[in-house]
Amino acid sequence: MPTKGQPLSLETEELTRHKLTVKEFAGSRAAQERLIQEWKHEIEGIVKKACPLDFFPQEFVVVSWQQLQVILAREGFPKRYEHWRFGQAFESQKVKDTYGLGHVYELVINTDPCVAYLLDSNSVQETRTVMAHVYFHNIFFKHNPYFAATDRRMLNKMGEHADRIKRYQEEHGPQEVERFLDLCLSLDNLIDIHSVALRRARDEVIVRSSLERQTIEPIRPARFDVPEYLDRYVNPPDVVKAQVERDTREREKRLKLNPPEPEQDILLFLMKYAPLEPWQQDILSMIRDESYYFAPQRMTKIMNEGWASYWHSKLMTEHLLPLHPCETVDYCDFNAGILRPWGNTINPYRFGVRLLRDIEDRWDKGKFGPDWESCRDMEQRRKWDKKLGLGLEEVIRAMLTHNDLTFIYHYLTPDFCAENKLHVNRVDSDGEAHVSSEDFEKVRAMITRSLTNMGQPMLSVINANHANRGELVVLHNFDGQALDMEYAKATCKNLKELWTRPVHVLTQNEKGEKLALHYAGNGFSVDKLAGEFLSYLPAE
């Protein structure tokens, strides 16, 4: 290899170009940026030919390792408000990089234009692979429905948030603002992640004045769709009437409460009804906006990384590596490192790309539908190939339709689980993990449970004036997994700080015992659910 500053001959360049870092290969930062623009033009042309979907304009920014650490600590945005958690994230990432506990090759932001940061210490081959990978994150951001409502101007908006919070720090003191930020950030997952795409029943209520009755849609009973001559037998009039009366009574009871329907967007509820100063309300609104911005990325981590890995592999092996065959071995080693197993946790790159390739193979060969499901001859299943060639179409349809939860529930199969050795772990008293089950239904249930509501407990405000004392009642939608009491205690404490009156959380434990968690002036307490709180539980 030539010494630093020595020009490369064509022969030397061909053999060593992919091993050099971008900084070594190009030299100055201006030369690096020109080189990236050349590769961008080449890769962008291949992406347009290979994939039928368009993308946002793509911008690449070359940064040093130290610069990327700062941007990573700020969750991908160069300008953020001042807070100790960013310093904590910076030190954590620094330790990981220093001791080889994790390496970040790029960072891409969901904006228009789409911005990606590239490390100047990545090799030429790594950088070209990463650039191909970035284009398909870009496509995912533009076309996946869960990103449709995100603010594409967030790069500027984060800067605006930083400026506003800095002004509040100057007006009210940095310690007071930081204390309030800590409260808001501890509750930033209490949002309704689907509210941007759904019209909730509460939206039908129109409050005209305090003297007018609220206008609401009439109760529509559930009915079986059957021929008219069978209707009175399948949908007995007395049963339908009783159902309407029961639902009407339940709704009348709910309309007397605030909120009239369970409110999962607790941050929004606090913004509207908690006794906050205007500056506090503004800060809470900023934290809520940022939570909604990041939510789709957490909801689609497996799909997003799998989609980008699926396509960068296609581009590298079918288009880019044939032009530079000396990169092949190094590319395979680099790609294998990205897709390696992560011990007892799921590697989203590996899981996502393998499931997409499984979908491609199944739809290419027709391994779906009633005929395939009913076939029990293992030899026939092994040789099954209807040569439909629908694989790529189905892969794209999956990206255009699903998030991680629905993607896995819809496409995960027993064959895939067996081939990839997916199983349920049991952790013993010493902290050691052991395989407890390889049953498909249990494996799928474990994965989908960890993805439901981004793996967070689902909480809803059901009454903000309990016992006519202004106390807040929150219901935990129990899904088989009990609340962590330490986290629950901290959440109740911080909700009480914002609400200023006692807070009650209704939940249950693994044994099925219904509990009420309370945080009032005398601290935290847990009781068995009884008395006035029982009326809040939904009818079983």
C-alpha positions in Angstrom: 0.0 0.0 0.0 1.4 3.4 -0.8 2.4 5.8 1.9 0.1 8.7 2.9 0.0 11.3 0.3 1.5 9.1 -2.4 -0.7 9.0 -5.6 -2.2 5.6 -6.4 -1.5 3.9 -9.7 -4.4 2.3 -11.6 -3.2 -1.2 -10.7 -2.7 -0.3 -7.0 -6.1 1.4 -6.9 -7.9 -1.6 -8.4 -6.5 -3.9 -5.8 -6.6 -1.8 -2.7 -9.3 0.9 -3.3 -12.0 -0.9 -1.3 -9.7 -1.4 1.7 -8.8 2.2 2.1 -11.0 4.6 4.2 -12.8 7.3 2.3 -10.5 9.8 4.0 -7.3 7.9 2.9 -8.6 7.4 -0.6 -9.9 10.9 -1.4 -7.8 13.1 0.9 -9.3 16.5 1.8 -12.9 16.9 2.8 -13.8 18.7 -0.4 -12.3 15.7 -2.4 -14.3 13.3 -0.2 -17.5 15.1 -1.0 -16.8 15.1 -4.7 -16.1 11.3 -4.5 -19.4 10.8 -2.7 -21.2 12.7 -5.3 -19.7 10.5 -8.1 -20.8 7.3 -6.2 -24.2 8.9 -5.5 -24.8 9.4 -9.2 -23.7 5.8 -10.0 -25.8 4.2 -7.2 -28.9 6.4 -7.7 -29.1 5.3 -11.3 -28.9 1.7 -10.4 -31.6 2.1 -7.6 -34.0 3.7 -10.1 -33.5 0.7 -12.5 -33.8 -2.0 -9.8 -36.7 -0.7 -7.8 -40.0 0.6 -9.2 -40.6 3.0 -6.2 -39.4 6.6 -6.1 -37.6 8.4 -3.2 -37.0 11.8 -1.6 -34.0 13.8 -2.9 -31.0 12.2 -1.1 -28.2 14.2 0.6 -25.0 12.7 2.0 -22.9 14.4 4.6 -19.4 13.1 5.3 -18.5 13.4 9.0 -15.7 12.3 11.3 -16.1 9.6 14.0 -16.3 12.3 16.7 -18.9 14.3 14.8 -21.1 11.3 14.3 -20.9 10.4 18.0 -22.4 13.9 18.8 -25.1 13.6 16.2 -26.0 10.0 17.4 -26.2 11.2 20.9 -28.7 13.9 19.7 -30.8 11.1 18.0 -29.7 12.1 14.5 -30.2 15.9 14.7 -27.2 18.3 14.8 -29.1 20.9 17.0 -31.1 19.8 20.0 -32.1 21.4 23.3 -29.6 21.2 26.2 -30.2 18.2 28.4 -28.0 15.8 30.4 -29.4 12.7 28.6 -27.6 13.7 25.4 -24.3 13.8 27.3 -25.1 10.4 28.8 -25.9 9.0 25.3 -22.6 10.5 24.0 -20.5 8.8 26.7 -22.3 5.5 26.2 -21.7 5.5 22.4 -18.1 6.5 22.9 -17.5 3.5 25.2 -19.1 1.2 22.6 -17.0 2.5 19.8 -13.7 2.6 21.9 -14.1 -1.1 23.0 -15.6 -2.5 19.8 -19.0 -3.1 21.5 -20.9 -1.7 18.5 -20.1 0.2 15.3 -22.4 2.6 13.5 -21.7 2.9 9.8 -24.3 5.5 8.9 -27.2 7.6 10.2 -30.2 8.4 8.1 -33.0 10.9 8.9 -36.6 10.8 7.8 -36.8 14.2 6.2 -37.4 15.7 2.8 -34.8 15.9 1.4 -33.5 12.7 3.2 -30.2 13.3 5.0 -27.6 10.6 5.7 -24.3 11.0 7.6 -21.4 8.9 6.3 -18.2 8.1 8.3 -15.0 9.2 6.6 -13.3 6.3 8.5 -15.4 3.7 6.7 -13.7 1.8 3.9 -14.6 2.5 0.2 -16.5 -0.8 0.0 -18.3 -0.2 3.3 -19.3 3.3 2.2 -20.7 2.2 -1.2 -22.7 -0.6 0.6 -24.0 1.9 3.1 -25.0 4.4 0.4 -27.1 1.7 -1.3 -28.6 0.8 2.1 -29.5 4.4 2.7 -31.5 4.8 -0.5 -33.9 2.0 0.6 -34.4 3.6 4.0 -35.3 6.7 2.0 -37.9 4.7 -0.1 -39.3 3.1 3.1 -39.7 6.5 4.7 -41.6 7.8 1.7 -43.9 4.8 1.0 -44.5 3.0 4.3 -48.0 4.1 5.5 -46.8 4.5 9.1 -44.5 7.4 8.1 -47.2 9.2 6.1 -48.1 11.6 8.9 -44.5 12.4 10.1 -43.2 15.9 9.8 -40.6 15.9 7.0 -39.3 19.3 8.2 -38.2 17.9 11.5 -34.5 18.9 10.9 -35.6 22.6 11.2 -38.2 21.9 13.8 -35.7 20.3 16.2 -33.7 23.5 15.9 -36.7 25.6 16.7 -37.4 23.4 19.7 -33.9 24.0 21.0 -34.2 27.8 20.6 -37.6 27.9 22.4 -36.3 25.8 25.3 -33.2 27.9 25.6 -35.4 31.0 25.8 -37.4 29.4 28.6 -34.2 28.5 30.4 -33.2 32.1 30.3 -36.6 33.3 31.6 -37.3 30.6 34.3 -33.8 29.3 35.1 -32.0 26.2 33.6 -32.6 24.1 36.7 -36.4 24.6 36.7 -36.7 23.9 32.9 -34.5 20.8 33.2 -36.6 19.5 36.1 -39.7 19.9 34.0 -38.0 18.4 30.9 -37.1 15.3 33.1 -40.8 14.9 34.0 -41.9 15.2 30.4 -39.3 12.8 29.0 -40.1 10.2 31.7 -43.6 10.1 30.2 -42.8 10.5 26.5 -44.1 7.0 25.6 -47.6 7.8 26.9 -49.0 8.6 23.4 -51.5 6.9 21.1 -49.2 5.6 18.3 -52.2 4.9 16.0 -54.0 8.1 16.5 -52.5 9.8 13.5 -54.0 7.2 11.2 -57.4 6.4 12.9 -60.5 8.4 13.6 -61.4 7.7 17.3 -65.0 7.4 18.5 -64.3 10.5 20.7 -64.0 12.6 17.4 -67.7 12.1 16.7 -68.6 14.1 19.8 -69.5 17.7 19.0 -69.8 20.0 22.0 -72.0 22.9 21.0 -72.6 24.7 24.3 -73.1 23.9 28.0 -76.9 24.0 27.5 -77.1 21.7 24.4 -76.9 18.0 24.5 -73.8 16.5 22.9 -74.5 15.3 19.3 -73.3 11.8 18.8 -73.8 9.0 16.4 -76.7 6.6 17.3 -75.8 3.2 18.6 -75.5 0.6 15.8 -75.9 -2.9 17.2 -73.7 -5.7 15.9 -75.7 -7.9 13.5 -74.8 -11.0 11.5 -75.2 -10.4 7.7 -77.7 -13.1 6.7 -80.7 -13.3 4.2 -83.8 -11.4 5.3 -85.8 -14.5 6.0 -83.2 -15.7 8.6 -82.7 -12.3 10.2 -85.3 -12.6 13.0 -83.7 -16.0 14.0 -80.0 -15.1 13.8 -80.5 -11.5 15.1 -83.4 -11.9 17.5 -85.1 -8.4 18.0 -85.2 -8.7 21.8 -81.5 -9.5 21.9 -80.6 -6.6 19.5 -82.8 -4.2 21.6 -81.1 -5.3 24.8 -77.7 -4.8 23.3 -78.6 -1.2 22.1 -80.0 -0.4 25.6 -76.9 -1.8 27.3 -74.5 0.1 25.0 -76.6 3.3 25.4 -76.4 3.1 29.2 -72.7 2.5 29.0 -72.2 5.5 26.7 -74.4 7.8 28.9 -72.2 6.9 31.8 -69.0 7.5 29.9 -70.3 10.9 28.6 -70.5 12.2 32.2 -66.8 11.5 32.6 -63.8 13.5 31.3 -62.7 12.1 28.9 -65.9 10.6 27.5 -63.8 7.8 25.9 -60.6 6.3 27.2 -57.7 8.6 26.1 -54.5 6.8 25.3 -52.7 10.0 24.3 -52.0 10.9 27.9 -49.6 13.7 26.9 -52.3 15.4 24.9 -54.7 15.1 27.8 -52.2 16.6 30.2 -51.6 19.4 27.7 -55.3 20.2 27.7 -56.3 19.7 31.3 -53.3 19.7 33.6 -52.7 23.0 35.5 -49.6 23.9 33.5 -48.0 27.3 32.9 -47.9 28.3 29.2 -44.2 27.6 28.9 -44.7 24.2 30.5 -47.5 23.4 28.1 -45.3 24.4 25.2 -42.4 22.2 26.3 -44.8 19.2 26.8 -46.1 19.8 23.2 -42.6 19.7 21.8 -41.8 16.4 23.6 -45.1 15.0 22.3 -44.3 16.1 18.7 -40.9 14.5 18.9 -42.4 11.2 20.3 -44.8 11.0 17.4 -41.9 11.7 15.0 -39.8 8.8 16.3 -42.7 6.4 16.9 -42.9 5.0 13.3 -39.2 4.2 13.4 -39.7 2.1 16.5 -42.8 0.5 15.0 -40.9 -0.6 11.9 -37.3 -1.3 13.0 -37.3 -5.0 11.8 -39.1 -4.2 8.5 -37.1 -1.0 7.7 -33.6 -2.6 8.3 -34.7 -5.8 6.7 -36.0 -4.0 3.6 -32.8 -1.9 3.2 -30.6 -5.0 3.8 -32.6 -7.0 1.3 -32.1 -4.4 -1.4 -28.5 -3.4 -0.7 -27.6 -7.1 -1.1 -29.3 -7.2 -4.5 -27.6 -4.0 -5.6 -24.1 -5.1 -4.5 -24.2 -8.6 -5.8 -26.1 -8.0 -9.1 -24.8 -4.5 -10.1 -22.0 -3.0 -8.1 -19.7 -5.9 -7.2 -19.4 -7.2 -10.9 -17.9 -3.8 -11.7 -15.3 -4.2 -8.9 -14.8 -8.0 -8.3 -11.9 -7.4 -5.9 -14.4 -6.1 -3.3 -16.5 -9.3 -3.2 -14.8 -11.1 -0.3 -14.6 -8.0 1.8 -18.2 -7.2 1.1 -19.3 -10.7 2.1 -17.3 -10.5 5.4 -18.8 -7.0 6.1 -22.4 -8.1 5.3 -22.1 -11.3 7.4 -21.0 -9.1 10.3 -24.2 -7.0 10.0 -26.4 -10.1 9.7 -24.8 -12.1 12.5 -27.0 -13.5 15.3 -27.2 -11.4 18.5 -27.3 -14.2 21.1 -30.6 -14.2 23.0 -32.0 -11.1 21.3 -33.3 -10.6 17.8 -31.0 -8.8 15.2 -33.5 -6.7 13.2 -31.3 -6.7 10.2 -31.0 -10.5 10.1 -34.6 -11.3 11.1 -36.0 -8.7 8.6 -34.0 -9.7 5.6 -34.5 -13.4 6.1 -38.2 -13.1 6.4 -38.4 -10.9 3.3 -36.3 -13.5 1.4 -38.6 -16.2 2.7 -41.6 -14.2 1.4 -39.8 -13.8 -2.0 -39.1 -17.5 -2.2 -42.7 -18.6 -1.2 -44.4 -16.3 -3.6 -42.1 -17.1 -6.4 -42.8 -20.8 -5.9 -46.5 -20.5 -5.0 -45.9 -21.7 -1.4 -49.1 -20.1 -0.1 -52.9 -20.6 -0.3 -55.2 -23.6 0.5 -53.3 -26.1 -1.6 -50.0 -25.4 0.1 -51.5 -25.3 3.6 -53.3 -28.6 3.1 -50.3 -30.5 1.6 -48.8 -32.9 4.2 -46.3 -34.8 1.9 -42.9 -33.5 3.0 -41.2 -34.5 -0.3 -43.9 -32.7 -2.3 -43.6 -29.6 -0.2 -39.8 -29.7 -0.6 -40.1 -29.8 -4.4 -43.1 -27.4 -4.6 -42.6 -24.8 -7.3 -45.4 -23.3 -9.4 -43.0 -20.8 -10.9 -45.4 -17.9 -10.2 -42.6 -15.3 -10.0 -44.6 -13.1 -7.6 -41.9 -12.8 -4.9 -40.7 -9.2 -5.5 -44.2 -8.0 -5.9 -45.2 -9.5 -2.5 -42.0 -8.1 -0.8 -43.0 -4.6 -2.1 -46.6 -5.1 -1.0 -45.5 -6.0 2.5 -43.4 -2.8 2.7 -46.4 -0.7 1.5 -48.8 -2.2 4.0 -47.2 -3.4 7.3 -45.4 -2.4 10.5 -43.3 -4.9 12.4 -46.3 -6.3 14.4 -48.6 -6.9 11.5 -45.7 -8.0 9.3 -44.6 -10.8 11.6 -48.1 -11.9 12.5 -49.0 -12.1 8.8 -45.9 -13.7 7.3 -44.2 -15.7 10.0 -44.5 -19.5 9.5 -43.7 -22.6 11.4 -41.2 -23.6 8.7 -39.4 -20.2 9.0 -39.2 -20.5 12.8 -37.8 -24.1 12.6 -35.3 -23.2 9.9 -34.0 -20.1 11.9 -34.2 -21.9 15.3 -36.5 -19.4 16.9 -37.6 -20.3 20.4 -38.9 -18.9 23.7 -36.3 -18.4 26.5 -36.8 -18.9 30.2 -34.5 -17.0 32.5 -33.6 -18.9 35.7 -32.8 -17.4 39.2 -29.1 -17.0 38.2 -30.0 -14.9 35.1 -29.1 -17.8 32.7 -31.4 -18.2 29.7 -32.7 -21.6 28.7 -34.9 -22.7 25.8 -38.4 -23.3 27.2 -40.4 -23.8 24.0 -40.0 -24.1 20.2 -43.8 -24.1 19.6 -44.7 -21.8 16.7 -47.7 -20.2 18.4 -45.7 -19.4 21.6 -42.8 -18.1 19.5 -45.0 -15.8 17.5 -46.9 -14.7 20.6 -43.6 -13.8 22.3 -42.4 -11.7 19.4 -45.7 -9.9 18.8 -46.2 -9.2 22.5 -42.8 -7.5 22.5 -43.8 -5.3 19.6 -47.4 -4.4 20.6 -47.5 -0.7 21.5 -43.7 -0.7 20.9 -43.2 -3.1 23.8 -44.6 -0.5 26.3 -47.6 -0.9 28.6 -50.8 0.5 27.1 -52.3 3.1 29.5 -55.4 5.2 29.0 -57.0 8.0 31.1 -60.5 7.0 32.0 -61.5 9.7 34.5 -60.0 13.0 35.5 -62.4 13.8 38.3 -62.6 10.7 40.4 -65.0 11.0 43.3 -65.5 14.6 42.3 -62.1 15.4 43.7 -60.1 16.0 40.5 -58.2 12.8 40.9 -56.8 11.1 37.8 -57.7 7.4 37.0 -55.6 5.5 34.5 -56.4 2.0 33.2 -53.7 -0.4 32.2 -54.8 -2.6 29.2 -53.5 -5.9 30.6 -52.0 -8.2 27.9 -50.7 -10.9 30.1 -47.6 -9.0 31.2 -47.7 -7.3 34.5 -46.3 -3.8 35.1 -42.8 -3.4 36.5 -43.6 -1.9 39.9 -40.5 0.3 40.0 -41.3 1.9 36.7 -45.0 2.0 37.7 -44.1 3.9 40.9 -42.0 6.4 39.0 -44.7 6.9 36.4 -47.4 7.5 39.0 -45.1 9.9 40.8 -44.4 12.0 37.7 -48.0 11.9 36.5 -49.0 13.3 40.0 -46.3 16.0 39.6 -47.9 17.2 36.4 -51.6 16.7 37.4 -50.9 18.0 41.0 -53.7 15.7 42.4 -53.7 12.0 43.4 -53.2 9.5 40.5 -54.7 6.0 40.5 -53.6 3.2 38.0 -55.8 0.2 37.7 -54.1 -3.0 36.6 -53.6 -6.7 37.5 -50.7 -9.0 38.2 -49.7 -12.4 36.7 -52.0 -14.2 39.0 -55.0 -12.3 37.7 -55.5 -10.3 40.9 -56.9 -6.8 40.1 -54.8 -4.0 41.7 -55.0 -0.3 42.2 -51.8 1.7 42.3 -52.1 5.0 44.1 -49.8 8.0 44.3 -51.0 10.8 46.6 -49.6 13.1 49.2 -48.5 10.2 51.4 -46.5 8.5 48.6 -47.0 5.3 46.7 -49.3 2.4 47.7 -50.8 -0.7 46.1 -54.3 -2.2 47.1 -56.5 -4.9 45.7 -59.1 -3.3 43.4 -62.3 -2.8 45.3 -65.2 -0.4 45.9 -65.6 2.7 43.7 -62.8 1.7 41.3 -64.5 -1.5 40.2 -67.0 0.5 38.2 -64.2 1.7 35.8 -63.5 -1.8 34.6 -65.0 -2.8 31.2 -67.8 -5.4 31.3 -66.5 -9.0 30.9 
